[in-house]
Amino acid sequence: MVNFKLTDEQKALQNKAKKFAEEEIIPIIHKYDEKEEFPMELAQKAFDVGLMNVRLPKKYGGKGLGLFEEVLIVEEICAGCVGIGTSINVNSLGFEPILIAGDEYQKDRYLKPLSKKLSFISFALSETVAGSDVAGIQCTAERKGNYYIINGNKFWITNAWIADTFVVFAKTGKDRKSKKHLSAFIVEKNWDGVKVAPPMKKLGLRTSPTSAINFKNVKVPIENRLGKEGDGFQIAMKTFAVSRPAIGAFGVGLAKAALKYSIEYANKRKAFTISIGNFQLIQRLIARITLGIETARLITYKASLAIDEGNPDPILSSCAKLAGSEIAVEASKTAIQIYGGRGYLSMNPVSKLYSDAKVLEIYEGTTQIQEVIIGNSVLNGLYKL
Ligand SMILES: Cc1cc2nc3c(=O)[nH]c(=O)nc-3n(C[C@H](O)[C@H](O)[C@H](O)COP(=O)(O)OP(=O)(O)OC[C@H]3O[C@@H](n4cnc5c(N)ncnc54)[C@H](O)[C@@H]3O)c2cc1C
């Protein structure tokens, strides 16, 4: 039988995340958003109540839960704020390459501390010269005996400012066509030659710090290379196949917040002597957001369960990211429309939703890249009709 009936444990986790968003995030997040500041106190609370790193295996001190549980949590957190949702969940993107390709030494050294105290690990792939074009990155790692020497820059790296550790992708070969020219390394922030720039000013996602990193002759021991030399591209692609459903859930959470504000306002605001919710054109807007939330959530659940069952499906993962990000942008735009002129004022919550939503169509692979992955894979027979 097909159903998404949650277990009591899953319901409890979902409720805990919802309560956290309602009681801890929503009342204070606008202050951090205005100051463009990361709410460390909220991250600490989220860590303390067990809403971070839930997929870390028990062997490394974690809860050993699945992506499905992570998705249930982040949907609720992102209904509170997608910036804090991004920053407390990006460890999942950072530690995934270690789960995929790490050896016991690496897992022990870098995963265990994440479950012991609040700490952050960033995923450092993008550069000013290459975001979508992963194979085009220019950062280099040159082998010298038992070390690699890393040189180059990374850009737009979530949490780099507050992280202790980075998973860094760099070129170890010259032939980009081979897709074997990239390797992945675990790099510690306090090593000589690592420099993180202060967080950048952004259109939205202002509660999540995004920074550039410079690597100048950084000496990385060979035991910090993930997998074999040349495995980097595959590690990055496998990581995205696992991480993208969570972005779908971020979008569903944000869209849910937009729907909640839209319902409240449509029932309250009067025009032409009646509540605007009585107008069928407004009802259509509400219906469309509801449809988008339901469909994006279903794909997100399906994609994450496939991963938990050991059958990650990049088509489904990209569909989840695409559907979730699209409904987030659409729902927040609609919420502003329903609010009318008030929606355009930054004192109302819907304008923050709109500026936050846009990033979901950009990071972890743009909308166009998801479409290319889906279209190309389906045309090559990878979709079961
Ligand atoms: C707030 C924020 C946080 C981020 N966090 C991280 C992080 O933690 N780690 C990290 O590594 N990166 C991170 N990124 C970077 C992000 O993943 C990239 O910005 C994204 O992948 C797009 O790359 P780009 O900016 O170089 O755009 P480009 O790749 O230059 O794309 C520009 C435009 O061209 C389109 N395009 C490109 N190639 C194709 C194609 N083949 N077909 C059709 N259209 C195409 C794109 O869709 C886009 O519209 C973050 C970005 C932001 C904004």
PDBQT file of the ligand as one rigid body, heavy atoms in Angstrom, charges set to zero:
ROOT
HETATM    1  C1  LIG A 401      22.993  32.520  -0.953  1.00  0.00    +0.000 C 
HETATM    2  C2  LIG A 401      23.805  31.521  -1.712  1.00  0.00    +0.000 A 
HETATM    3  C3  LIG A 401      24.385  30.459  -1.025  1.00  0.00    +0.000 A 
HETATM    4  C4  LIG A 401      25.192  29.542  -1.710  1.00  0.00    +0.000 A 
HETATM    5  N1  LIG A 401      25.816  28.533  -1.002  1.00  0.00    +0.000 NA
HETATM    6  C5  LIG A 401      26.725  27.737  -1.646  1.00  0.00    +0.000 A 
HETATM    7  C6  LIG A 401      27.502  26.775  -0.896  1.00  0.00    +0.000 A 
HETATM    8  O1  LIG A 401      27.350  26.612   0.315  1.00  0.00    +0.000 OA
HETATM    9  N2  LIG A 401      28.441  26.052  -1.572  1.00  0.00    +0.000 N 
HETATM   10  C7  LIG A 401      28.666  26.202  -2.907  1.00  0.00    +0.000 A 
HETATM   11  O2  LIG A 401      29.535  25.519  -3.452  1.00  0.00    +0.000 OA
HETATM   12  N3  LIG A 401      27.929  27.096  -3.639  1.00  0.00    +0.000 NA
HETATM   13  C8  LIG A 401      26.982  27.867  -3.051  1.00  0.00    +0.000 A 
HETATM   14  N4  LIG A 401      26.248  28.791  -3.770  1.00  0.00    +0.000 N 
HETATM   15  C9  LIG A 401      26.527  28.962  -5.193  1.00  0.00    +0.000 C 
HETATM   16  C10 LIG A 401      25.411  28.455  -6.089  1.00  0.00    +0.000 C 
HETATM   17  O3  LIG A 401      25.330  27.060  -6.022  1.00  0.00    +0.000 OA
HETATM   18  C11 LIG A 401      25.682  28.973  -7.504  1.00  0.00    +0.000 C 
HETATM   19  O4  LIG A 401      25.506  30.377  -7.474  1.00  0.00    +0.000 OA
HETATM   20  C12 LIG A 401      24.754  28.341  -8.525  1.00  0.00    +0.000 C 
HETATM   21  O5  LIG A 401      25.089  26.994  -8.723  1.00  0.00    +0.000 OA
HETATM   22  C13 LIG A 401      24.791  29.079  -9.872  1.00  0.00    +0.000 C 
HETATM   23  O6  LIG A 401      26.088  29.258 -10.319  1.00  0.00    +0.000 OA
HETATM   24  P1  LIG A 401      26.553  30.707 -10.874  1.00  0.00    +0.000 P 
HETATM   25  O7  LIG A 401      26.141  31.703  -9.881  1.00  0.00    +0.000 OA
HETATM   26  O8  LIG A 401      27.967  30.609 -11.255  1.00  0.00    +0.000 OA
HETATM   27  O9  LIG A 401      25.656  30.932 -12.155  1.00  0.00    +0.000 OA
HETATM   28  P2  LIG A 401      26.021  30.434 -13.640  1.00  0.00    +0.000 P 
HETATM   29  O10 LIG A 401      26.376  29.009 -13.603  1.00  0.00    +0.000 OA
HETATM   30  O11 LIG A 401      26.972  31.378 -14.245  1.00  0.00    +0.000 OA
HETATM   31  O12 LIG A 401      24.597  30.603 -14.343  1.00  0.00    +0.000 OA
HETATM   32  C14 LIG A 401      24.122  31.851 -14.804  1.00  0.00    +0.000 C 
HETATM   33  C15 LIG A 401      22.788  31.584 -15.529  1.00  0.00    +0.000 C 
HETATM   34  O13 LIG A 401      23.013  30.710 -16.650  1.00  0.00    +0.000 OA
HETATM   35  C16 LIG A 401      22.193  29.556 -16.542  1.00  0.00    +0.000 C 
HETATM   36  N5  LIG A 401      22.912  28.389 -17.043  1.00  0.00    +0.000 N 
HETATM   37  C17 LIG A 401      24.155  27.970 -16.731  1.00  0.00    +0.000 A 
HETATM   38  N6  LIG A 401      24.453  26.826 -17.365  1.00  0.00    +0.000 NA
HETATM   39  C18 LIG A 401      23.336  26.496 -18.092  1.00  0.00    +0.000 A 
HETATM   40  C19 LIG A 401      23.002  25.419 -18.966  1.00  0.00    +0.000 A 
HETATM   41  N7  LIG A 401      23.845  24.410 -19.196  1.00  0.00    +0.000 N 
HETATM   42  N8  LIG A 401      21.773  25.429 -19.519  1.00  0.00    +0.000 NA
HETATM   43  C20 LIG A 401      20.893  26.418 -19.285  1.00  0.00    +0.000 A 
HETATM   44  N9  LIG A 401      21.157  27.467 -18.477  1.00  0.00    +0.000 NA
HETATM   45  C21 LIG A 401      22.358  27.494 -17.882  1.00  0.00    +0.000 A 
HETATM   46  C22 LIG A 401      21.888  29.416 -15.039  1.00  0.00    +0.000 C 
HETATM   47  O14 LIG A 401      20.705  28.678 -14.824  1.00  0.00    +0.000 OA
HETATM   48  C23 LIG A 401      21.761  30.871 -14.622  1.00  0.00    +0.000 C 
HETATM   49  O15 LIG A 401      20.478  31.314 -14.950  1.00  0.00    +0.000 OA
HETATM   50  C24 LIG A 401      25.389  29.678  -3.107  1.00  0.00    +0.000 A 
HETATM   51  C25 LIG A 401      24.783  30.737  -3.790  1.00  0.00    +0.000 A 
HETATM   52  C26 LIG A 401      23.998  31.645  -3.120  1.00  0.00    +0.000 A 
HETATM   53  C27 LIG A 401      23.371  32.777  -3.889  1.00  0.00    +0.000 C 
ENDROOT
TORSDOF 0
